[in-house]
Amino acid sequence: MKYILSLTILLTLNACANDYFYEYGKKVELTPINTPSTRSLHSSDTKYYKTKDGRKIGIKNEIIVKLKKEVDPKGFFLKYNIENTEHLGSTTYLLKLSPSQNVFTLSQEMYKDSNTVYAVPNKIQKYFAR
């Protein structure tokens, strides 16, 4: 019984181990939380998380990526098997992932790619005015 419990805890921790992304050169680690109880205008494909500093954010299955100027976008999208894109401006794109693609794994890989300036999941968060 202890073995099954330990294995379950280990698998749960391992499943959440990849729930992070890089923002402004810093790793942002996330913990899954239940969908907010308030009415949401966002689609049902949004999953909610809490950051280590207590911020609550929603993550869609989309990545915002800025490519370096000399990079061919079509080749980049092909490399990562991205079929649905939206050009946001200059060299910035919104990549809409298929349900089988993991937004965290892919954004981490793209962040480390020498062809990108940045790659972050498309997130929803509350901003407060000072």
C-alpha positions as CSV (number, residue, x, y, z in Angstrom):
1,M,0.0,0.0,0.0
2,K,2.8,2.4,0.9
3,Y,4.4,1.6,-2.5
4,I,1.3,2.5,-4.4
5,L,0.9,5.8,-2.5
6,S,4.6,6.7,-3.0
7,L,4.3,5.9,-6.7
8,T,1.1,8.0,-7.0
9,I,2.8,11.0,-5.3
10,L,5.9,10.6,-7.5
11,L,3.9,10.5,-10.7
12,T,1.8,13.5,-9.7
13,L,4.9,15.6,-8.9
14,N,6.5,14.5,-12.2
15,A,3.4,15.4,-14.2
16,C,3.6,19.0,-12.8
17,A,7.4,19.3,-13.2
18,N,7.1,20.6,-16.7
19,D,4.5,23.3,-15.9
20,Y,6.8,26.3,-16.3
21,F,7.9,28.7,-18.9
22,Y,10.5,31.5,-19.3
23,E,9.6,35.1,-19.1
24,Y,12.1,37.9,-19.3
25,G,14.9,35.3,-18.9
26,K,13.4,33.9,-15.7
27,K,11.8,30.6,-15.1
28,V,8.1,30.9,-14.0
29,E,7.0,27.8,-12.2
30,L,3.3,27.0,-12.0
31,T,0.9,24.9,-9.9
32,P,-2.4,23.9,-11.4
33,I,-5.5,25.2,-9.7
34,N,-9.2,24.8,-10.2
35,T,-11.0,27.1,-12.7
36,P,-12.0,30.3,-11.1
37,S,-15.6,30.2,-9.7
38,T,-16.4,33.6,-11.3
39,R,-17.9,33.7,-14.7
40,S,-15.2,33.6,-17.3
41,L,-15.3,35.1,-20.8
42,H,-12.4,32.9,-21.8
43,S,-12.8,29.7,-23.7
44,S,-12.9,26.3,-22.0
45,D,-9.4,25.5,-23.3
46,T,-7.9,27.9,-20.8
47,K,-6.2,26.1,-17.8
48,Y,-5.5,28.0,-14.6
49,Y,-2.3,28.1,-12.5
50,K,-0.8,29.9,-9.6
51,T,2.8,31.2,-9.8
52,K,5.3,30.9,-6.9
53,D,4.7,34.5,-6.1
54,G,0.9,34.0,-5.8
55,R,-0.3,35.4,-9.2
56,K,-3.2,33.5,-10.8
57,I,-2.9,33.1,-14.5
58,G,-4.8,31.3,-17.3
59,I,-2.8,29.6,-20.0
60,K,-4.3,28.9,-23.4
61,N,-2.9,26.2,-25.7
62,E,-1.1,29.0,-27.7
63,I,2.4,30.4,-27.8
64,I,3.4,33.9,-28.6
65,V,6.8,33.8,-30.3
66,K,9.1,36.5,-31.7
67,L,11.6,35.3,-34.3
68,K,14.9,36.9,-35.2
69,K,14.7,39.0,-38.3
70,E,16.7,36.6,-40.5
71,V,14.6,33.5,-39.7
72,D,12.2,32.0,-42.2
73,P,8.9,31.7,-40.3
74,K,7.6,28.9,-42.5
75,G,10.7,26.8,-41.8
76,F,10.4,27.5,-38.1
77,F,6.7,26.5,-38.0
78,L,7.5,23.3,-40.0
79,K,10.3,22.4,-37.5
80,Y,7.8,22.5,-34.6
81,N,4.8,21.0,-36.5
82,I,2.8,24.2,-36.2
83,E,0.0,24.5,-38.7
84,N,-2.2,27.3,-37.3
85,T,-0.6,30.7,-36.9
86,E,-1.5,34.3,-36.8
87,H,0.9,37.1,-37.7
88,L,0.8,39.7,-35.0
89,G,3.4,42.1,-36.5
90,S,7.0,42.3,-37.6
91,T,8.4,39.0,-36.6
92,T,5.9,38.1,-33.8
93,Y,3.4,35.3,-34.2
94,L,0.6,33.6,-32.3
95,L,0.9,29.9,-32.6
96,K,-2.2,27.9,-32.0
97,L,-1.3,24.4,-30.9
98,S,-3.1,21.2,-31.6
99,P,-4.6,19.4,-28.5
100,S,-1.8,16.8,-28.6
101,Q,0.9,19.5,-28.3
102,N,2.0,20.6,-24.8
103,V,2.2,24.3,-24.5
104,F,4.9,24.2,-21.8
105,T,7.2,21.7,-23.5
106,L,7.0,23.5,-26.8
107,S,7.5,27.0,-25.4
108,Q,10.5,25.7,-23.5
109,E,12.0,24.2,-26.6
110,M,11.3,27.4,-28.6
111,Y,12.8,29.6,-25.9
112,K,16.0,27.6,-26.1
113,D,16.0,27.8,-29.9
114,S,18.6,30.2,-31.2
115,N,16.1,31.5,-33.9
116,T,13.8,33.0,-31.3
117,V,13.9,36.3,-29.3
118,Y,11.2,34.9,-27.0
119,A,8.5,32.3,-26.8
120,V,5.9,32.4,-24.0
121,P,2.5,30.7,-23.6
122,N,-0.4,33.0,-24.3
123,K,-1.6,33.9,-20.8
124,I,-4.5,35.7,-19.2
125,Q,-3.8,37.5,-16.0
126,K,-5.2,40.4,-14.0
127,Y,-3.3,43.7,-14.0
128,F,-3.8,46.3,-11.3
129,A,-3.3,50.0,-11.7
130,R,-1.2,51.8,-9.2
